[in-house]
């Protein structure tokens, strides 16, 4: 069966520090991968999605970046964190099939607090 | 891009009553319509979905209905229980951008 891992679970970082969040998926190949951010009490904002290795689409211009160095690995990064980057970061995957939506499976999330 | 709205934003019902949440979208080419449930501090999880070639789908106490002409789909929960209390998100998959757009969420409270 498929599983999705995210780490760390919680993170407290000072403003201006770098960030690296990692997400890995097991039990599937060629998945679509997604990074979402959720502010407290709010909905999910899609940050990045990837349909393959090295293929990243950005939905929101910001100081964050994403990379997919391997088929089942998705990394979210920042060189300098802002206070507004605080939130609950969720990685998700779905079956890769262009033009066809499928169930998204979410990781446990990383709760980031920027001080 | 796709505009997604949910109504109501909050909903309180007595245990045993029914709850209905409506999701409206703008992309007429959307072809997949899921509903996710998110409990406090947890990850969202799919509870029911429907594709554009079907008008209604039911799974025990949960059902989803789709009106493609009017561009909306609704979540129906019958015989509500306290464990149904959560935030519910719709996330239609639109051909524009080939991706999901999540609605703002509806907070459902089931009062015992």
Interface residues (C-beta under 8 A of the other chain):
Chain A: X34 X36 X42 X43 X44 X45 X46 X49 X57 X59 X90 X98 X99 X100 X101 X102 X103 X104 X106 X107 X108 X109
Chain B: X31 X32 X34 X36 X43 X44 X45 X46 X49 X89 X91 X92 X93 X95 X97 X98 X99 X100 X101 X102 X103 X104 X105
